[in-house]
């Protein structure tokens, strides 16, 4: 789905019965042919469009991964191993409407938790942010700031998603398809060149006026290839008059004649294609597409019964100096100039300009949000180096291993891991059951016990203190609270 971008108003020039000139000069259609030649060059060349819509995901994910690395260990494990629901056999009840924001957040948490699943990954994320040697107090302060940045990143991503739905990035294939529709009258370029009936209805040796003049529904000339022959062929139907010489200003060698049958359409068109430039490499911009389309629109002239494109003198577009080399249609008039926008060869060009404008707007939106997210990421990952209250302390225990569980899991609390797949050596933990895969079976590896991590054990110093406390009890009534 994309916007329709307004094109310039069709110029209204009433020509009525007045001739364009007493005798049209050679090259009379040169200016009319220029924008058509541009579209032929697009069709016959290699078209490129700007497509630097880099993903915003990389910076966004990095912020969320750091946020998850500073989170509580149980919170990380929950999203690293989200519960799998088993579909009920009975017919389920009508589900409640989904909360899109919550659903999106959950997806983010699962993805971030996967990137912070082990102690090694967490420590690596903290090191990137300069927080690997931070104290417990510093990590708490960092956690609050990172949470704020993560929330800002999520809001920015939601805004980007909403705006992106209004426009889309088009593939070069879709763009080329529109060009082909306009120039050849079909989605793909014919192997042997433009042909009937896609480009034009059956031409004949004495049918130029029939083909190019008074096409009520535009069905006779269905492509720019056919239109170009109406304007540029040096021949006429009128034996009493002289044809306009080199109507489109092409060299004699690239001057087409009016085709006298099916095979001749491609042969005569190819002369113009060579003149316009075959095989050129083109970077097509919205500005060029819009300018070309508007030039064509504003080249139309109108009277009370028809719209004309090219040099019209009188009566019919037969290629002669007496009548003119042109194209006319009753599909539009001075009272209804908008009718030309529905011609089968012009409508695809208008759509092309709209598509390229939408494409360009999407890229601009992407760049804007990408810059904003890059700034948030830079702030987050420089937090340990730039913020005074996050700087590592000069003394005391530091580093991720000293962090409280709610801010850093580097000192893993093995009791938080309740599955044998998360209770791993990476977390300095060991699963002590050979039969169970879930439950309270995750214990610290030998030599890694850390009472501060919540293993439920006490230090030797703690045990000695406890013994001393009990030895001071003088009576049976005082010997309680863990004493024997």
C-alpha positions, 0 to 999 in steps of 0.5 A, spaced: 500 500 500 502 506 498 500 514 497 498 517 490 503 523 489 499 528 485 502 530 479 502 537 476 496 539 473 494 537 465 496 543 461 489 546 457 491 548 450 485 549 446 487 548 439 480 547 436 480 548 428 487 552 428 493 549 425 499 548 429 503 551 423 502 552 415 507 547 414 510 543 420 518 543 419 522 537 419 523 535 426 516 538 428 515 532 434 522 533 437 520 536 443 514 531 444 519 525 443 524 527 448 520 524 454 518 518 450 525 517 448 527 517 456 522 512 457 524 507 452 531 508 454 529 506 461 526 500 458 532 498 453 537 499 459 539 497 466 535 500 471 537 501 478 534 505 484 536 507 491 535 501 495 540 503 502 534 501 506 539 498 512 535 494 517 534 498 524 534 491 527 542 491 529 542 497 533 535 495 536 537 488 538 544 490 541 540 495 546 535 490 548 541 485 549 545 489 554 538 490 557 537 483 558 544 482 560 543 487 566 537 483 568 535 478 573 538 471 572 531 468 573 528 473 568 533 471 563 532 464 564 524 465 563 525 468 556 531 464 554 526 458 555 519 460 554 514 455 556 511 451 550 504 451 550 500 444 548 494 445 544 488 443 547 484 437 544 477 440 545 475 446 541 478 452 544 474 458 547 474 465 543 481 468 544 481 475 547 484 480 543 492 480 543 495 486 546 500 487 540 505 491 544 506 486 549 506 481 544 512 485 541 515 486 547 515 478 549 518 477 542 524 482 543 525 479 550 526 472 547 531 474 542 535 478 547 535 472 552 538 468 547 544 473 546 545 473 553 543 466 555 550 464 558 555 467 563 560 468 557 555 472 553 553 476 559 560 478 560 561 480 553 555 484 553 557 488 559 565 489 557 562 492 550 559 497 555 565 498 559 561 495 565 565 489 566 569 492 572 563 495 575 561 495 582 554 492 584 552 499 586 555 502 579 551 496 575 544 498 579 545 505 576 547 502 569 541 498 569 536 503 571 539 507 565 539 502 560 532 500 562 530 507 560 534 507 553 531 500 552 524 503 553 526 509 548 528 504 543 522 500 543 518 506 542 522 508 536 521 502 533 514 502 534 513 509 531 518 506 525 513 500 524 507 504 524 510 509 519 513 503 514 506 501 513 504 507 509 510 506 504 514 500 502 520 499 498 519 496 491 524 491 488 527 493 481 523 487 478 516 491 480 519 498 478 521 495 471 515 491 470 511 498 470 516 501 465 515 495 461 507 496 461 508 503 459 513 502 453 511 495 451 504 494 453 506 488 457 509 486 464 515 483 460 519 485 454 518 481 448 524 477 446 523 479 439 521 486 441 514 490 441 508 487 437 501 486 436 496 486 440 500 489 446 503 495 443 498 496 438 493 493 434 494 490 427 497 496 423 497 496 415 500 499 409 495 504 409 492 505 416 496 510 420 491 515 421 486 509 423 491 507 428 493 514 431 487 518 430 481 518 434 482 512 438 476 512 443 478 508 448 486 508 447 486 501 445 489 502 438 495 505 441 497 501 447 504 502 448 509 508 448 513 504 442 506 504 438 505 512 440 513 513 438 511 510 431 505 515 430 510 521 432 516 519 428 515 515 422 517 518 416 511 516 411 504 518 410 497 516 408 495 522 404 498 521 396 496 528 395 501 531 400 508 530 403 510 527 409 513 531 415 521 530 414 524 526 420 519 528 425 522 526 431 529 529 429 533 522 429 538 521 424 536 518 417 539 511 419 534 511 425 528 514 422 523 509 422 517 508 417 510 506 418 510 499 420 506 495 414 504 489 419 506 485 425 513 483 424 515 491 422 513 494 429 519 491 432 523 493 426 521 500 426 521 501 433 528 498 434 531 504 430 528 509 435 531 504 441 538 505 438 537 512 437 534 513 445 540 508 447 540 501 448 543 498 454 545 504 458 545 503 465 540 508 469 539 510 476 532 512 476 530 517 481 523 519 483 524 526 481 526 524 474 520 519 473 515 525 476 519 530 471 518 525 465 511 524 466 509 531 467 512 533 461 508 528 457 502 530 461 503 537 459 505 536 452 497 534 451 493 539 447 485 539 447 479 541 443 472 540 445 472 533 442 479 530 443 486 530 446 492 530 442 499 529 442 504 531 437 504 536 431 497 536 429 495 540 423 488 538 421 483 533 420 487 527 422 494 524 424 496 521 418 504 523 418 503 528 412 505 536 412 497 537 411 494 534 417 500 532 422 504 527 425 500 525 432 496 521 436 489 523 438 484 520 443 477 522 444 478 519 451 479 526 454 477 533 452 478 540 454 472 539 459 475 533 461 483 533 461 484 528 466 482 522 461 489 522 458 491 519 465 487 513 464 490 511 457 494 504 457 501 507 456 500 513 460 497 510 467 503 505 468 508 511 468 503 515 473 503 509 477 511 508 476 512 516 479 508 514 485 511 508 487 518 511 486 516 517 491 513 512 496 520 508 495 524 514 497 520 516 502 520 509 506 528 510 505 528 517 508 524 514 514 529 508 515 535 513 515 532 517 520 530 512 525 536 508 524 540 515 526 536 515 532 537 508 534 545 509 533 545 514 538 541 510 543 546 504 542 552 509 542 549 512 549 548 505 552 555 502 550 559 508 552 555 508 559 561 505 563 566 510 560 562 516 560 557 517 566 561 519 572 556 515 577 557 508 573 565 509 573 569 503 576 570 504 583 578 504 585 577 499 591 572 494 593 570 488 589 568 489 582 566 486 576 560 482 574 562 477 579 560 481 584 554 484 581 547 483 585 543 477 581 538 483 579 543 487 575 548 482 573 548 474 572 556 473 571 556 470 578 551 465 577 546 463 582 545 456 580 538 455 583 535 459 578 536 454 573 531 449 573 532 445 567 538 441 565 539 445 559 540 451 562 544 448 568 551 448 564 558 449 565 558 456 562 554 458 568 559 454 573 553 450 574 552 442 574 546 438 574 546 433 579 540 428 577 541 423 572 534 422 571 530 428 572 531 434 567 527 439 571 527 441 578 532 443 583 538 439 581 542 445 579 548 446 583 555 450 583 561 446 580 566 444 585 570 450 587 566 455 584 561 455 590 559 463 591 554 464 597 552 471 595 549 468 589 544 464 593 546 457 593 543 456 600 550 454 603 554 458 607 562 460 607 567 457 612 567 464 615 560 464 616 559 457 619 565 459 624 561 465 626 555 461 627 558 456 631 561 462 636 554 465 636 551 458 639 557 457 644 555 463 647 548 461 649 548 459 656 542 455 657 537 451 654 532 457 653 537 461 649 540 455 645 535 456 639 535 459 632 539 454 629 543 452 635 543 445 638 
